[in-house]
Amino acid sequence: MNFTDSLTRREREVTREVTVGKTNREIAGTLFISVNTVQTHISSILKKTGMESRTQLAILTIQNNLLENH
């Protein structure tokens, strides 16, 4: 079990986009959702994973090779 297992499919998509360095606006455009929805997803992701920042989330995602898994 990894730290992304508790995330929804959409939250995993947002995590992937954060990890490749996209801004909230870029993520919104890629996933066809609003910037506010992106912000809501990121807040939920950080809360569920116990992370403090999107940078910490991206580093852990890369370290655990989770981009390819979801």
mmCIF file as Biopython writes it, N, C-alpha, C and O atoms, coordinates in Angstrom:
data_model
#
loop_
_atom_site.group_PDB
_atom_site.id
_atom_site.type_symbol
_atom_site.label_atom_id
_atom_site.label_alt_id
_atom_site.label_comp_id
_atom_site.label_asym_id
_atom_site.label_entity_id
_atom_site.label_seq_id
_atom_site.pdbx_PDB_ins_code
_atom_site.Cartn_x
_atom_site.Cartn_y
_atom_site.Cartn_z
_atom_site.occupancy
_atom_site.B_iso_or_equiv
_atom_site.auth_seq_id
_atom_site.auth_asym_id
_atom_site.pdbx_PDB_model_num
ATOM 1   N N  . MET A ? 1  ? 0.848   -1.190 0.000   1.0 0.0 1  A 1 
ATOM 2   C CA . MET A ? 1  ? 0.000   0.000  0.000   1.0 0.0 1  A 1 
ATOM 3   C C  . MET A ? 1  ? 0.889   1.248  0.000   1.0 0.0 1  A 1 
ATOM 4   O O  . MET A ? 1  ? 1.856   1.331  0.757   1.0 0.0 1  A 1 
ATOM 5   N N  . ASN A ? 2  ? 0.549   2.213  -0.857  1.0 0.0 2  A 1 
ATOM 6   C CA . ASN A ? 2  ? 1.323   3.448  -0.880  1.0 0.0 2  A 1 
ATOM 7   C C  . ASN A ? 2  ? 0.431   4.626  -0.489  1.0 0.0 2  A 1 
ATOM 8   O O  . ASN A ? 2  ? -0.780  4.477  -0.326  1.0 0.0 2  A 1 
ATOM 9   N N  . PHE A ? 3  ? 1.035   5.771  -0.347  1.0 0.0 3  A 1 
ATOM 10  C CA . PHE A ? 3  ? 0.302   6.913  0.176   1.0 0.0 3  A 1 
ATOM 11  C C  . PHE A ? 3  ? -0.793  7.413  -0.752  1.0 0.0 3  A 1 
ATOM 12  O O  . PHE A ? 3  ? -1.645  8.185  -0.312  1.0 0.0 3  A 1 
ATOM 13  N N  . THR A ? 4  ? -0.807  7.011  -2.007  1.0 0.0 4  A 1 
ATOM 14  C CA . THR A ? 4  ? -1.859  7.466  -2.921  1.0 0.0 4  A 1 
ATOM 15  C C  . THR A ? 4  ? -3.060  6.527  -2.966  1.0 0.0 4  A 1 
ATOM 16  O O  . THR A ? 4  ? -4.050  6.829  -3.633  1.0 0.0 4  A 1 
ATOM 17  N N  . ASP A ? 5  ? -2.991  5.406  -2.277  1.0 0.0 5  A 1 
ATOM 18  C CA . ASP A ? 5  ? -4.097  4.447  -2.322  1.0 0.0 5  A 1 
ATOM 19  C C  . ASP A ? 5  ? -5.407  5.016  -1.804  1.0 0.0 5  A 1 
ATOM 20  O O  . ASP A ? 5  ? -6.474  4.568  -2.226  1.0 0.0 5  A 1 
ATOM 21  N N  . SER A ? 6  ? -5.361  5.985  -0.906  1.0 0.0 6  A 1 
ATOM 22  C CA . SER A ? 6  ? -6.588  6.562  -0.350  1.0 0.0 6  A 1 
ATOM 23  C C  . SER A ? 6  ? -7.164  7.656  -1.244  1.0 0.0 6  A 1 
ATOM 24  O O  . SER A ? 6  ? -8.234  8.191  -0.951  1.0 0.0 6  A 1 
ATOM 25  N N  . LEU A ? 7  ? -6.474  7.993  -2.324  1.0 0.0 7  A 1 
ATOM 26  C CA . LEU A ? 7  ? -6.922  9.066  -3.197  1.0 0.0 7  A 1 
ATOM 27  C C  . LEU A ? 7  ? -7.908  8.568  -4.249  1.0 0.0 7  A 1 
ATOM 28  O O  . LEU A ? 7  ? -7.861  7.411  -4.668  1.0 0.0 7  A 1 
ATOM 29  N N  . THR A ? 8  ? -8.792  9.453  -4.661  1.0 0.0 8  A 1 
ATOM 30  C CA . THR A ? 8  ? -9.694  9.135  -5.766  1.0 0.0 8  A 1 
ATOM 31  C C  . THR A ? 8  ? -8.908  9.157  -7.074  1.0 0.0 8  A 1 
ATOM 32  O O  . THR A ? 8  ? -7.765  9.610  -7.117  1.0 0.0 8  A 1 
ATOM 33  N N  . ARG A ? 9  ? -9.534  8.665  -8.128  1.0 0.0 9  A 1 
ATOM 34  C CA . ARG A ? 9  ? -8.888  8.685  -9.446  1.0 0.0 9  A 1 
ATOM 35  C C  . ARG A ? 9  ? -8.516  10.112 -9.822  1.0 0.0 9  A 1 
ATOM 36  O O  . ARG A ? 9  ? -7.406  10.354 -10.295 1.0 0.0 9  A 1 
ATOM 37  N N  . ARG A ? 10 ? -9.422  11.055 -9.622  1.0 0.0 10 A 1 
ATOM 38  C CA . ARG A ? 10 ? -9.166  12.447 -9.983  1.0 0.0 10 A 1 
ATOM 39  C C  . ARG A ? 10 ? -8.047  13.038 -9.133  1.0 0.0 10 A 1 
ATOM 40  O O  . ARG A ? 10 ? -7.219  13.795 -9.641  1.0 0.0 10 A 1 
ATOM 41  N N  . GLU A ? 11 ? -8.013  12.702 -7.855  1.0 0.0 11 A 1 
ATOM 42  C CA . GLU A ? 11 ? -6.939  13.191 -6.989  1.0 0.0 11 A 1 
ATOM 43  C C  . GLU A ? 11 ? -5.590  12.635 -7.442  1.0 0.0 11 A 1 
ATOM 44  O O  . GLU A ? 11 ? -4.578  13.333 -7.370  1.0 0.0 11 A 1 
ATOM 45  N N  . ARG A ? 12 ? -5.566  11.395 -7.905  1.0 0.0 12 A 1 
ATOM 46  C CA . ARG A ? 12 ? -4.309  10.838 -8.437  1.0 0.0 12 A 1 
ATOM 47  C C  . ARG A ? 12 ? -3.901  11.565 -9.718  1.0 0.0 12 A 1 
ATOM 48  O O  . ARG A ? 12 ? -2.713  11.788 -9.952  1.0 0.0 12 A 1 
ATOM 49  N N  . GLU A ? 13 ? -4.878  11.936 -10.547 1.0 0.0 13 A 1 
ATOM 50  C CA . GLU A ? 13 ? -4.570  12.709 -11.754 1.0 0.0 13 A 1 
ATOM 51  C C  . GLU A ? 13 ? -3.987  14.064 -11.389 1.0 0.0 13 A 1 
ATOM 52  O O  . GLU A ? 13 ? -3.010  14.505 -11.995 1.0 0.0 13 A 1 
ATOM 53  N N  . VAL A ? 14 ? -4.573  14.722 -10.410 1.0 0.0 14 A 1 
ATOM 54  C CA . VAL A ? 14 ? -4.068  16.023 -9.959  1.0 0.0 14 A 1 
ATOM 55  C C  . VAL A ? 14 ? -2.663  15.857 -9.379  1.0 0.0 14 A 1 
ATOM 56  O O  . VAL A ? 14 ? -1.785  16.682 -9.632  1.0 0.0 14 A 1 
ATOM 57  N N  . THR A ? 15 ? -2.453  14.802 -8.608  1.0 0.0 15 A 1 
ATOM 58  C CA . THR A ? 15 ? -1.119  14.532 -8.042  1.0 0.0 15 A 1 
ATOM 59  C C  . THR A ? 15 ? -0.085  14.386 -9.155  1.0 0.0 15 A 1 
ATOM 60  O O  . THR A ? 15 ? 1.013   14.933 -9.061  1.0 0.0 15 A 1 
ATOM 61  N N  . ARG A ? 16 ? -0.434  13.652 -10.201 1.0 0.0 16 A 1 
ATOM 62  C CA . ARG A ? 16 ? 0.477   13.481 -11.338 1.0 0.0 16 A 1 
ATOM 63  C C  . ARG A ? 16 ? 0.820   14.835 -11.949 1.0 0.0 16 A 1 
ATOM 64  O O  . ARG A ? 16 ? 1.984   15.103 -12.246 1.0 0.0 16 A 1 
ATOM 65  N N  . GLU A ? 17 ? -0.175  15.682 -12.137 1.0 0.0 17 A 1 
ATOM 66  C CA . GLU A ? 17 ? 0.056   16.991 -12.749 1.0 0.0 17 A 1 
ATOM 67  C C  . GLU A ? 17 ? 0.893   17.902 -11.847 1.0 0.0 17 A 1 
ATOM 68  O O  . GLU A ? 17 ? 1.751   18.640 -12.330 1.0 0.0 17 A 1 
ATOM 69  N N  . VAL A ? 18 ? 0.642   17.848 -10.551 1.0 0.0 18 A 1 
ATOM 70  C CA . VAL A ? 18 ? 1.464   18.603 -9.597  1.0 0.0 18 A 1 
ATOM 71  C C  . VAL A ? 18 ? 2.915   18.132 -9.682  1.0 0.0 18 A 1 
ATOM 72  O O  . VAL A ? 18 ? 3.845   18.939 -9.674  1.0 0.0 18 A 1 
ATOM 73  N N  . THR A ? 19 ? 3.090   16.822 -9.761  1.0 0.0 19 A 1 
ATOM 74  C CA . THR A ? 19 ? 4.433   16.231 -9.755  1.0 0.0 19 A 1 
ATOM 75  C C  . THR A ? 19 ? 5.246   16.622 -10.979 1.0 0.0 19 A 1 
ATOM 76  O O  . THR A ? 19 ? 6.469   16.737 -10.895 1.0 0.0 19 A 1 
ATOM 77  N N  . VAL A ? 20 ? 4.585   16.829 -12.117 1.0 0.0 20 A 1 
ATOM 78  C CA . VAL A ? 20 ? 5.325   17.260 -13.305 1.0 0.0 20 A 1 
ATOM 79  C C  . VAL A ? 20 ? 5.496   18.773 -13.366 1.0 0.0 20 A 1 
ATOM 80  O O  . VAL A ? 20 ? 6.010   19.313 -14.346 1.0 0.0 20 A 1 
ATOM 81  N N  . GLY A ? 21 ? 5.052   19.461 -12.292 1.0 0.0 21 A 1 
ATOM 82  C CA . GLY A ? 21 ? 5.348   20.877 -12.150 1.0 0.0 21 A 1 
ATOM 83  C C  . GLY A ? 21 ? 4.321   21.845 -12.693 1.0 0.0 21 A 1 
ATOM 84  O O  . GLY A ? 21 ? 4.624   23.026 -12.866 1.0 0.0 21 A 1 
ATOM 85  N N  . LYS A ? 22 ? 3.121   21.383 -12.965 1.0 0.0 22 A 1 
ATOM 86  C CA . LYS A ? 22 ? 2.108   22.282 -13.507 1.0 0.0 22 A 1 
ATOM 87  C C  . LYS A ? 22 ? 1.510   23.177 -12.417 1.0 0.0 22 A 1 
ATOM 88  O O  . LYS A ? 22 ? 1.394   22.785 -11.256 1.0 0.0 22 A 1 
ATOM 89  N N  . THR A ? 23 ? 1.143   24.370 -12.824 1.0 0.0 23 A 1 
ATOM 90  C CA . THR A ? 23 ? 0.447   25.297 -11.934 1.0 0.0 23 A 1 
ATOM 91  C C  . THR A ? 23 ? -1.016  24.868 -11.819 1.0 0.0 23 A 1 
ATOM 92  O O  . THR A ? 23 ? -1.492  24.028 -12.583 1.0 0.0 23 A 1 
ATOM 93  N N  . ASN A ? 24 ? -1.716  25.457 -10.854 1.0 0.0 24 A 1 
ATOM 94  C CA . ASN A ? 24 ? -3.136  25.138 -10.715 1.0 0.0 24 A 1 
ATOM 95  C C  . ASN A ? 24 ? -3.907  25.471 -11.989 1.0 0.0 24 A 1 
ATOM 96  O O  . ASN A ? 24 ? -4.788  24.713 -12.395 1.0 0.0 24 A 1 
ATOM 97  N N  . ARG A ? 25 ? -3.588  26.580 -12.610 1.0 0.0 25 A 1 
ATOM 98  C CA . ARG A ? 25 ? -4.260  26.976 -13.849 1.0 0.0 25 A 1 
ATOM 99  C C  . ARG A ? 25 ? -3.981  25.961 -14.970 1.0 0.0 25 A 1 
ATOM 100 O O  . ARG A ? 25 ? -4.887  25.599 -15.720 1.0 0.0 25 A 1 
ATOM 101 N N  . GLU A ? 26 ? -2.742  25.514 -15.075 1.0 0.0 26 A 1 
ATOM 102 C CA . GLU A ? 26 ? -2.395  24.518 -16.098 1.0 0.0 26 A 1 
ATOM 103 C C  . GLU A ? 26 ? -3.105  23.188 -15.836 1.0 0.0 26 A 1 
ATOM 104 O O  . GLU A ? 26 ? -3.591  22.542 -16.764 1.0 0.0 26 A 1 
ATOM 105 N N  . ILE A ? 27 ? -3.158  22.791 -14.572 1.0 0.0 27 A 1 
ATOM 106 C CA . ILE A ? 27 ? -3.849  21.553 -14.206 1.0 0.0 27 A 1 
ATOM 107 C C  . ILE A ? 27 ? -5.326  21.664 -14.575 1.0 0.0 27 A 1 
ATOM 108 O O  . ILE A ? 27 ? -5.903  20.734 -15.139 1.0 0.0 27 A 1 
ATOM 109 N N  . ALA A ? 28 ? -5.931  22.803 -14.255 1.0 0.0 28 A 1 
ATOM 110 C CA . ALA A ? 28 ? -7.340  23.018 -14.578 1.0 0.0 28 A 1 
ATOM 111 C C  . ALA A ? 28 ? -7.578  22.861 -16.076 1.0 0.0 28 A 1 
ATOM 112 O O  . ALA A ? 28 ? -8.547  22.224 -16.488 1.0 0.0 28 A 1 
ATOM 113 N N  . GLY A ? 29 ? -6.708  23.432 -16.882 1.0 0.0 29 A 1 
ATOM 114 C CA . GLY A ? 29 ? -6.846  23.329 -18.332 1.0 0.0 29 A 1 
ATOM 115 C C  . GLY A ? 29 ? -6.669  21.906 -18.840 1.0 0.0 29 A 1 
ATOM 116 O O  . GLY A ? 29 ? -7.406  21.454 -19.716 1.0 0.0 29 A 1 
ATOM 117 N N  . THR A ? 30 ? -5.696  21.209 -18.287 1.0 0.0 30 A 1 
ATOM 118 C CA . THR A ? 30 ? -5.424  19.835 -18.708 1.0 0.0 30 A 1 
ATOM 119 C C  . THR A ? 30 ? -6.580  18.902 -18.360 1.0 0.0 30 A 1 
ATOM 120 O O  . THR A ? 30 ? -6.957  18.041 -19.155 1.0 0.0 30 A 1 
ATOM 121 N N  . LEU A ? 31 ? -7.139  19.082 -17.161 1.0 0.0 31 A 1 
ATOM 122 C CA . LEU A ? 31 ? -8.180  18.164 -16.680 1.0 0.0 31 A 1 
ATOM 123 C C  . LEU A ? 31 ? -9.597  18.693 -16.907 1.0 0.0 31 A 1 
ATOM 124 O O  . LEU A ? 31 ? -10.570 18.047 -16.517 1.0 0.0 31 A 1 
ATOM 125 N N  . PHE A ? 32 ? -9.715  19.862 -17.534 1.0 0.0 32 A 1 
ATOM 126 C CA . PHE A ? 32 ? -11.020 20.456 -17.842 1.0 0.0 32 A 1 
ATOM 127 C C  . PHE A ? 32 ? -11.875 20.660 -16.592 1.0 0.0 32 A 1 
ATOM 128 O O  . PHE A ? 32 ? -13.057 20.317 -16.556 1.0 0.0 32 A 1 
ATOM 129 N N  . ILE A ? 33 ? -11.231 21.235 -15.562 1.0 0.0 33 A 1 
ATOM 130 C CA . ILE A ? 33 ? -11.916 21.574 -14.314 1.0 0.0 33 A 1 
ATOM 131 C C  . ILE A ? 33 ? -11.523 23.000 -13.947 1.0 0.0 33 A 1 
ATOM 132 O O  . ILE A ? 33 ? -10.597 23.560 -14.535 1.0 0.0 33 A 1 
ATOM 133 N N  . SER A ? 34 ? -12.215 23.587 -12.983 1.0 0.0 34 A 1 
ATOM 134 C CA . SER A ? 34 ? -11.899 24.965 -12.595 1.0 0.0 34 A 1 
ATOM 135 C C  . SER A ? 34 ? -10.661 25.006 -11.692 1.0 0.0 34 A 1 
ATOM 136 O O  . SER A ? 34 ? -10.278 24.003 -11.090 1.0 0.0 34 A 1 
ATOM 137 N N  . VAL A ? 35 ? -10.057 26.173 -11.615 1.0 0.0 35 A 1 
ATOM 138 C CA . VAL A ? 35 ? -8.914  26.374 -10.724 1.0 0.0 35 A 1 
ATOM 139 C C  . VAL A ? 35 ? -9.339  26.127 -9.277  1.0 0.0 35 A 1 
ATOM 140 O O  . VAL A ? 35 ? -8.576  25.553 -8.499  1.0 0.0 35 A 1 
ATOM 141 N N  . ASN A ? 36 ? -10.548 26.556 -8.910  1.0 0.0 36 A 1 
ATOM 142 C CA . ASN A ? 36 ? -11.038 26.320 -7.550  1.0 0.0 36 A 1 
ATOM 143 C C  . ASN A ? 36 ? -11.146 24.828 -7.252  1.0 0.0 36 A 1 
ATOM 144 O O  . ASN A ? 36 ? -10.840 24.391 -6.143  1.0 0.0 36 A 1 
ATOM 145 N N  . THR A ? 37 ? -11.578 24.050 -8.235  1.0 0.0 37 A 1 
ATOM 146 C CA . THR A ? 37 ? -11.667 22.598 -8.049  1.0 0.0 37 A 1 
ATOM 147 C C  . THR A ? 37 ? -10.282 22.002 -7.872  1.0 0.0 37 A 1 
ATOM 148 O O  . THR A ? 37 ? -10.093 21.108 -7.048  1.0 0.0 37 A 1 
ATOM 149 N N  . VAL A ? 38 ? -9.312  22.486 -8.635  1.0 0.0 38 A 1 
ATOM 150 C CA . VAL A ? 38 ? -7.931  22.022 -8.471  1.0 0.0 38 A 1 
ATOM 151 C C  . VAL A ? 38 ? -7.462  22.304 -7.046  1.0 0.0 38 A 1 
ATOM 152 O O  . VAL A ? 38 ? -6.883  21.432 -6.397  1.0 0.0 38 A 1 
ATOM 153 N N  . GLN A ? 39 ? -7.709  23.509 -6.563  1.0 0.0 39 A 1 
ATOM 154 C CA . GLN A ? 39 ? -7.300  23.880 -5.209  1.0 0.0 39 A 1 
ATOM 155 C C  . GLN A ? 39 ? -7.962  22.981 -4.168  1.0 0.0 39 A 1 
ATOM 156 O O  . GLN A ? 39 ? -7.328  22.579 -3.193  1.0 0.0 39 A 1 
ATOM 157 N N  . THR A ? 40 ? -9.232  22.671 -4.379  1.0 0.0 40 A 1 
ATOM 158 C CA . THR A ? 40 ? -9.949  21.779 -3.465  1.0 0.0 40 A 1 
ATOM 159 C C  . THR A ? 40 ? -9.327  20.390 -3.471  1.0 0.0 40 A 1 
ATOM 160 O O  . THR A ? 40 ? -9.122  19.792 -2.415  1.0 0.0 40 A 1 
ATOM 161 N N  . HIS A ? 41 ? -9.023  19.873 -4.672  1.0 0.0 41 A 1 
ATOM 162 C CA . HIS A ? 41 ? -8.389  18.557 -4.777  1.0 0.0 41 A 1 
ATOM 163 C C  . HIS A ? 41 ? -7.028  18.552 -4.082  1.0 0.0 41 A 1 
ATOM 164 O O  . HIS A ? 41 ? -6.708  17.609 -3.358  1.0 0.0 41 A 1 
ATOM 165 N N  . ILE A ? 42 ? -6.233  19.584 -4.292  1.0 0.0 42 A 1 
ATOM 166 C CA . ILE A ? 42 ? -4.902  19.636 -3.679  1.0 0.0 42 A 1 
ATOM 167 C C  . ILE A ? 42 ? -5.015  19.682 -2.159  1.0 0.0 42 A 1 
ATOM 168 O O  . ILE A ? 42 ? -4.256  19.007 -1.465  1.0 0.0 42 A 1 
ATOM 169 N N  . SER A ? 43 ? -5.939  20.457 -1.643  1.0 0.0 43 A 1 
ATOM 170 C CA . SER A ? 43 ? -6.142  20.496 -0.187  1.0 0.0 43 A 1 
ATOM 171 C C  . SER A ? 43 ? -6.522  19.122 0.346   1.0 0.0 43 A 1 
ATOM 172 O O  . SER A ? 43 ? -6.010  18.687 1.378   1.0 0.0 43 A 1 
ATOM 173 N N  . SER A ? 44 ? -7.414  18.446 -0.354  1.0 0.0 44 A 1 
ATOM 174 C CA . SER A ? 44 ? -7.848  17.106 0.053   1.0 0.0 44 A 1 
ATOM 175 C C  . SER A ? 44 ? -6.692  16.108 -0.013  1.0 0.0 44 A 1 
ATOM 176 O O  . SER A ? 44 ? -6.520  15.283 0.885   1.0 0.0 44 A 1 
ATOM 177 N N  . ILE A ? 45 ? -5.905  16.191 -1.080  1.0 0.0 45 A 1 
ATOM 178 C CA . ILE A ? 45 ? -4.750  15.298 -1.257  1.0 0.0 45 A 1 
ATOM 179 C C  . ILE A ? 45 ? -3.763  15.480 -0.106  1.0 0.0 45 A 1 
ATOM 180 O O  . ILE A ? 45 ? -3.303  14.506 0.490   1.0 0.0 45 A 1 
ATOM 181 N N  . LEU A ? 46 ? -3.445  16.741 0.199   1.0 0.0 46 A 1 
ATOM 182 C CA . LEU A ? 46 ? -2.484  17.011 1.268   1.0 0.0 46 A 1 
ATOM 183 C C  . LEU A ? 46 ? -3.005  16.511 2.609   1.0 0.0 46 A 1 
ATOM 184 O O  . LEU A ? 46 ? -2.247  15.958 3.406   1.0 0.0 46 A 1 
ATOM 185 N N  . LYS A ? 47 ? -4.285  16.701 2.858   1.0 0.0 47 A 1 
ATOM 186 C CA . LYS A ? 47 ? -4.878  16.238 4.113   1.0 0.0 47 A 1 
ATOM 187 C C  . LYS A ? 47 ? -4.851  14.712 4.197   1.0 0.0 47 A 1 
ATOM 188 O O  . LYS A ? 47 ? -4.461  14.155 5.223   1.0 0.0 47 A 1 
ATOM 189 N N  . LYS A ? 48 ? -5.262  14.036 3.122   1.0 0.0 48 A 1 
ATOM 190 C CA . LYS A ? 48 ? -5.311  12.570 3.119   1.0 0.0 48 A 1 
ATOM 191 C C  . LYS A ? 48 ? -3.929  11.939 3.249   1.0 0.0 48 A 1 
ATOM 192 O O  . LYS A ? 48 ? -3.778  10.891 3.877   1.0 0.0 48 A 1 
ATOM 193 N N  . THR A ? 49 ? -2.927  12.573 2.659   1.0 0.0 49 A 1 
ATOM 194 C CA . THR A ? 49 ? -1.577  11.988 2.644   1.0 0.0 49 A 1 
ATOM 195 C C  . THR A ? 49 ? -0.705  12.478 3.798   1.0 0.0 49 A 1 
ATOM 196 O O  . THR A ? 49 ? 0.374   11.935 4.036   1.0 0.0 49 A 1 
ATOM 197 N N  . GLY A ? 50 ? -1.164  13.490 4.504   1.0 0.0 50 A 1 
ATOM 198 C CA . GLY A ? 50 ? -0.374  14.031 5.605   1.0 0.0 50 A 1 
ATOM 199 C C  . GLY A ? 50 ? 0.785   14.892 5.138   1.0 0.0 50 A 1 
ATOM 200 O O  . GLY A ? 50 ? 1.701   15.175 5.910   1.0 0.0 50 A 1 
ATOM 201 N N  . MET A ? 51 ? 0.752   15.307 3.894   1.0 0.0 51 A 1 
ATOM 202 C CA . MET A ? 51 ? 1.811   16.157 3.353   1.0 0.0 51 A 1 
ATOM 203 C C  . MET A ? 51 ? 1.544   17.605 3.745   1.0 0.0 51 A 1 
ATOM 204 O O  . MET A ? 51 ? 0.404   17.986 4.014   1.0 0.0 51 A 1 
ATOM 205 N N  . GLU A ? 52 ? 2.605   18.406 3.774   1.0 0.0 52 A 1 
ATOM 206 C CA . GLU A ? 52 ? 2.465   19.817 4.126   1.0 0.0 52 A 1 
ATOM 207 C C  . GLU A ? 52 ? 2.500   20.737 2.916   1.0 0.0 52 A 1 
ATOM 208 O O  . GLU A ? 52 ? 2.066   21.886 3.003   1.0 0.0 52 A 1 
ATOM 209 N N  . SER A ? 53 ? 3.013   20.249 1.781   1.0 0.0 53 A 1 
ATOM 210 C CA . SER A ? 53 ? 3.119   21.102 0.605   1.0 0.0 53 A 1 
ATOM 211 C C  . SER A ? 53 ? 3.050   20.268 -0.668  1.0 0.0 53 A 1 
ATOM 212 O O  . SER A ? 53 ? 3.252   19.054 -0.650  1.0 0.0 53 A 1 
ATOM 213 N N  . ARG A ? 54 ? 2.762   20.941 -1.759  1.0 0.0 54 A 1 
ATOM 214 C CA . ARG A ? 54 ? 2.730   20.254 -3.052  1.0 0.0 54 A 1 
ATOM 215 C C  . ARG A ? 54 ? 4.142   19.807 -3.450  1.0 0.0 54 A 1 
ATOM 216 O O  . ARG A ? 54 ? 4.297   18.817 -4.166  1.0 0.0 54 A 1 
ATOM 217 N N  . THR A ? 55 ? 5.162   20.524 -2.995  1.0 0.0 55 A 1 
ATOM 218 C CA . THR A ? 55 ? 6.536   20.104 -3.271  1.0 0.0 55 A 1 
ATOM 219 C C  . THR A ? 55 ? 6.841   18.785 -2.578  1.0 0.0 55 A 1 
ATOM 220 O O  . THR A ? 55 ? 7.420   17.880 -3.180  1.0 0.0 55 A 1 
ATOM 221 N N  . GLN A ? 56 ? 6.453   18.677 -1.318  1.0 0.0 56 A 1 
ATOM 222 C CA . GLN A ? 56 ? 6.648   17.432 -0.583  1.0 0.0 56 A 1 
ATOM 223 C C  . GLN A ? 56 ? 5.891   16.292 -1.263  1.0 0.0 56 A 1 
ATOM 224 O O  . GLN A ? 56 ? 6.407   15.180 -1.375  1.0 0.0 56 A 1 
ATOM 225 N N  . LEU A ? 57 ? 4.678   16.567 -1.711  1.0 0.0 57 A 1 
ATOM 226 C CA . LEU A ? 57 ? 3.878   15.571 -2.423  1.0 0.0 57 A 1 
ATOM 227 C C  . LEU A ? 57 ? 4.594   15.112 -3.694  1.0 0.0 57 A 1 
ATOM 228 O O  . LEU A ? 57 ? 4.673   13.914 -3.967  1.0 0.0 57 A 1 
ATOM 229 N N  . ALA A ? 58 ? 5.113   16.060 -4.463  1.0 0.0 58 A 1 
ATOM 230 C CA . ALA A ? 58 ? 5.797   15.728 -5.714  1.0 0.0 58 A 1 
ATOM 231 C C  . ALA A ? 58 ? 7.055   14.896 -5.459  1.0 0.0 58 A 1 
ATOM 232 O O  . ALA A ? 58 ? 7.306   13.921 -6.168  1.0 0.0 58 A 1 
ATOM 233 N N  . ILE A ? 59 ? 7.834   15.270 -4.466  1.0 0.0 59 A 1 
ATOM 234 C CA . ILE A ? 59 ? 9.065   14.541 -4.154  1.0 0.0 59 A 1 
ATOM 235 C C  . ILE A ? 59 ? 8.750   13.098 -3.770  1.0 0.0 59 A 1 
ATOM 236 O O  . ILE A ? 59 ? 9.388   12.170 -4.266  1.0 0.0 59 A 1 
ATOM 237 N N  . LEU A ? 60 ? 7.778   12.907 -2.898  1.0 0.0 60 A 1 
ATOM 238 C CA . LEU A ? 60 ? 7.424   11.555 -2.466  1.0 0.0 60 A 1 
ATOM 239 C C  . LEU A ? 60 ? 6.858   10.729 -3.620  1.0 0.0 60 A 1 
ATOM 240 O O  . LEU A ? 60 ? 7.117   9.529  -3.715  1.0 0.0 60 A 1 
ATOM 241 N N  . THR A ? 61 ? 6.095   11.365 -4.482  1.0 0.0 61 A 1 
ATOM 242 C CA . THR A ? 61 ? 5.546   10.683 -5.647  1.0 0.0 61 A 1 
ATOM 243 C C  . THR A ? 61 ? 6.680   10.186 -6.545  1.0 0.0 61 A 1 
ATOM 244 O O  . THR A ? 61 ? 6.658   9.040  -6.996  1.0 0.0 61 A 1 
ATOM 245 N N  . ILE A ? 62 ? 7.656   11.031 -6.801  1.0 0.0 62 A 1 
ATOM 246 C CA . ILE A ? 62 ? 8.802   10.660 -7.643  1.0 0.0 62 A 1 
ATOM 247 C C  . ILE A ? 62 ? 9.643   9.584  -6.973  1.0 0.0 62 A 1 
ATOM 248 O O  . ILE A ? 62 ? 10.024  8.605  -7.616  1.0 0.0 62 A 1 
ATOM 249 N N  . GLN A ? 63 ? 9.937   9.755  -5.680  1.0 0.0 63 A 1 
ATOM 250 C CA . GLN A ? 63 ? 10.763  8.788  -4.958  1.0 0.0 63 A 1 
ATOM 251 C C  . GLN A ? 63 ? 10.147  7.389  -4.966  1.0 0.0 63 A 1 
ATOM 252 O O  . GLN A ? 63 ? 10.868  6.391  -4.946  1.0 0.0 63 A 1 
ATOM 253 N N  . ASN A ? 64 ? 8.838   7.317  -4.995  1.0 0.0 64 A 1 
ATOM 254 C CA . ASN A ? 64 ? 8.149   6.026  -4.956  1.0 0.0 64 A 1 
ATOM 255 C C  . ASN A ? 64 ? 7.674   5.553  -6.341  1.0 0.0 64 A 1 
ATOM 256 O O  . ASN A ? 64 ? 6.899   4.603  -6.450  1.0 0.0 64 A 1 
ATOM 257 N N  . ASN A ? 65 ? 8.150   6.230  -7.388  1.0 0.0 65 A 1 
ATOM 258 C CA . ASN A ? 65 ? 7.798   5.858  -8.764  1.0 0.0 65 A 1 
ATOM 259 C C  . ASN A ? 65 ? 6.298   5.697  -8.956  1.0 0.0 65 A 1 
ATOM 260 O O  . ASN A ? 65 ? 5.852   4.733  -9.579  1.0 0.0 65 A 1 
ATOM 261 N N  . LEU A ? 66 ? 5.519   6.629  -8.430  1.0 0.0 66 A 1 
ATOM 262 C CA . LEU A ? 66 ? 4.078   6.501  -8.485  1.0 0.0 66 A 1 
ATOM 263 C C  . LEU A ? 66 ? 3.446   7.151  -9.710  1.0 0.0 66 A 1 
ATOM 264 O O  . LEU A ? 66 ? 2.244   7.000  -9.931  1.0 0.0 66 A 1 
ATOM 265 N N  . LEU A ? 67 ? 4.219   7.863  -10.502 1.0 0.0 67 A 1 
ATOM 266 C CA . LEU A ? 67 ? 3.648   8.456  -11.705 1.0 0.0 67 A 1 
ATOM 267 C C  . LEU A ? 67 ? 3.170   7.407  -12.684 1.0 0.0 67 A 1 
ATOM 268 O O  . LEU A ? 67 ? 2.129   7.579  -13.317 1.0 0.0 67 A 1 
ATOM 269 N N  . GLU A ? 68 ? 3.906   6.338  -12.814 1.0 0.0 68 A 1 
ATOM 270 C CA . GLU A ? 68 ? 3.566   5.293  -13.771 1.0 0.0 68 A 1 
ATOM 271 C C  . GLU A ? 68 ? 2.468   4.373  -13.273 1.0 0.0 68 A 1 
ATOM 272 O O  . GLU A ? 68 ? 1.798   3.725  -14.077 1.0 0.0 68 A 1 
ATOM 273 N N  . ASN A ? 69 ? 2.267   4.301  -11.963 1.0 0.0 69 A 1 
ATOM 274 C CA . ASN A ? 69 ? 1.342   3.342  -11.386 1.0 0.0 69 A 1 
ATOM 275 C C  . ASN A ? 69 ? -0.115  3.745  -11.490 1.0 0.0 69 A 1 
ATOM 276 O O  . ASN A ? 69 ? -0.999  2.897  -11.362 1.0 0.0 69 A 1 
ATOM 277 N N  . HIS A ? 70 ? -0.383  5.013  -11.719 1.0 0.0 70 A 1 
ATOM 278 C CA . HIS A ? 70 ? -1.784  5.446  -11.719 1.0 0.0 70 A 1 
ATOM 279 C C  . HIS A ? 70 ? -2.057  6.220  -12.971 1.0 0.0 70 A 1 
ATOM 280 O O  . HIS A ? 70 ? -3.179  6.681  -13.178 1.0 0.0 70 A 1 
#
